């Protein structure tokens, strides 16, 4: 599809047309590897590669970001006292109304999905869609076979709330385990393990659906998700268990 360069930059970066023109005037924009000086030229959005400040641009209605959340950062859009997950990404996505789709505790780390697509976020968080989330935990007491069976059967929390069936797979030392959940309840893993007097030392989310956080994505780093990667999340979305 043919469109003006400044219009394409404005839409793909969620910035004003004036700011898009400034990028072009600063020689920060290339089309197919060549620096362009005019912002009103026509490009083909299907075949031309446009980069701004070295980053490839695409025309997208929504953005989907995989962040490796560090310790001490809160899973919120804004916070008066702490750095949020949005603070870590907002400079690359000005004027996007981003929010985390789901939460990790301040002391937890790993995969946080950030987007501006409210319907998508609702769908992946909805219990009826059963999108699994995978965590690696280290604990202060060993994970016994009793705990493994209890997770499979459904743990009843101290307040009487019954959790859905989950998987806990202890490592050889029994002080590290993989946990797979199909629902999201406040402090769920800590509360489930607390029933067995097991305290959580560290908690790291590694997967949403079958999409894995890359091992080389460092704490605080993030990447935009491709359509193929989104499918690795949504391919679980309508599976009933």
N, C-alpha and C positions, 0 to 999 in steps of 0.2 A: 504494500500500500504506500502511495506517495504522500508525503507530508512535509511541512516546513521543518527545518532543523531546530529552530528555537522552540517550536511547539512540541516537538518530540522530546527535547531535553527537559522542558518544563514539566511535561506529564510524567516522564520516567523518573525524574528526581524529586517530583513534588515541590518544585520551586516556581517562583514567578517567571513570566516571560522575560522581564527585565533582567533578572538574575541569570537566566539562560544566555541572554545576549552578552552579558558581562563575561561569562566563561569563555565564549567564543572570542571576544575581543582580547582576552588575556592569553590567547593561543593554547587554551587548556582542553580544546576539543579536537578530536581527529575523526575523520570518516575514512574507513578502509585504510587506516595507517597514515593518512595525510592530514596535517594540520589545516584546519579551515579558518578563514578570516571573515566569512559572511554568514550571518545567522539566518538569512532568509532563503538559503538554497533549499532545494527539494531533495529529500532522501527517500529511499525505498526501505521501509521498516522490515521487510521480509528478507532482503538480501544484503543491505549495507550494515557494516559494523561501526557503531558510534561509541567512542570512548570519551569520558570527561574525567580529567585528572587521572588518567590511566585506567579507569574502571569502565568496563563495558556496560552500556545502558540498554535496557529493554523497556518496552511500553507495557506496563503492568497496572491493572486496576488495584491490586493488593500486593503487599510484600510479605514474605515469610522468612524469618531469620532464625538460624540455629546459633545459640549462644552457649558457650561453656562458662557457666556462672561461677565466679570465685567465692570463697568464703567471705562473709562480711557484707555482701551485696544483697539487697532485699528485692524480692520479686513483686515489684509494684511499679506503677507508672510514675508516681511522684512520692517523695518523702522529704520531710523538713530536716531530718537529722542524718539520714544515711544515703549512700550512693545506691541508686536503683539500677535494675537491668536496662531500663530505657536510657539512663544516663550514659551507658556504655556504647550505645549504638546510634543515638539521636543525631550526632553530627553528620553521619552519612545519609540520614533520611529526614532532612528538614521538612517541616510542614506535614509530616505523616502523623496520624493519631495512633501511635503504637501502644501496645499493651502486652503483657505476658499472658499467654494462653495456659493458665495453670501456674502453680506456685512451687517453689522450693524454699525451705526454711533458710533464714539468714546464715546459719552455720553449715548448711548443705551445699553441695556443688553439683555441677554437671549440666545436662541438657535442659535448657529453657527455650521454648518456642515463643517467638515474638512476632506479632502480626498486627495488621489493621483490619483484618477480615473477621468481623464479629460472628458471622454465621459459622464460619469454619471453626473458630475457637469454641463456640457453643457445642458444635457437633463432636469434636474430639474429646470434650470434657464430659459429655452426657453419659451417664451410667448405662443407658440402653444401647449404646454403640460399642461398648466393651473394648475400647482402644487400650491395649496393654502398655504399661510403663515399667521399665526394668531398672533396678537399682543394685549397686554394690554397697554393702554395709560392713563395717567392722564393729564388733560388740565386746562387752566386758565380761560376758559369761558365754559358755559354749552353746551352740545351737544343737539341741539334741534331736533324736528321732521323734520324740514326743511333740516337739515344736513343729517339725516338718509335717507330721500328720494333722496337727491342729490347724495349721495354715490351710491345708488342703480341705479340711472339713468346714472351715469358717470360724475364725476366732471371735469370741464374745468379749468385747472390751469391758473395762471396769465399770462403765456406766450402763452396761446391759445392751449396748448396741452390737448387733451381729454383723460382722464383716463377710463379704462374699469370699468364696474360695480363692486362695492365692497360692503361689508357689514360693517356697524358700529352699534354696539349694546350698547347703553348707560346703565350704571348701574343706580340704583335708584337715586343717587345723581347728575347724569348727568355730573359729573366732572371726571368720570372714564368710559372707554368704551373698548369693544372688537372690533378689526378691523380685517377683513379677506380680504386679497388682492390676486389677481391672476396674478400679474405682478410685475416687479421690476424696479422702476424708481428712480433716485437719489433724496433722501430726500422726497420720495413720500408722506408719511403720513403727514409730517410737511407742505408740500406744499398744499396738499388737504385741510387740516384743516385751513391753512392760508387764503384760499379763503373766509372763514367765520369768519375771525379775531379770530380764536382760536389758542392759542399757546400751544405747547406740553411741559409739564414739565418732564415727564418720559415716556420712551418707552421700552417695554420688549417683546421680541418674545417668544411665548410659544409653537408653533407648526410649523413643516414643513410637509405638507400633513396632515395625521391624527396622526403622531407621536408627542407625547407630551414630552416636557422637564420635567423630574421628579421633583417633588416639593422638594425632599431631595438632589438634586444635587446642591451643593453650588456654589456661584460665583467663577470662576477659576477652578472648578472641571470638569472632563470629563470622558466619558465612550466610549468604542468601541461599535459600533452597531452590532447587530446580523442580520442574514439574514431575520428573521421575522420582525425586526424593519425596515430594509430597504424597505421591502414590504409595510409598512405603509406609506412610502413616495412615492414609485413608483406606488402604486395602483391608484393614481390620474393621472399618467403621460400622458396617452393617452386618457383621457376623454375630449371630446369637450364640450364647453359651448356655 
